């Protein structure tokens, strides 16, 4: 137990010997210049225009899919009605 405590004390003591690093004297000026350059750059256009086109595209696809679905079911019903009428005509013709 004492060995473990001494080891912990040695590790903590070794941290006291670490020297503090000094930043470059020009580091603050570099960071300041980058921030100023970013502020001067023109802002990119918002993506609302792109979102509107994407929404329009999805709406057109959805409407087309709905129209195809309705048309397919109408044609199936018409085929059924036509076959029933054809059968009726065949029966009445004889």
Secondary structure, DSSP 4 states (H G I P E B T S, - for coil): -HHHHHHHHHHHHHHHTPPPP---TTHHHHHHHHHHHHHHSPPPPPTHHHHHHHHHHHHHHHHHHHHHHHHHHHHHHHHHHHHHHHHHHHHHH-
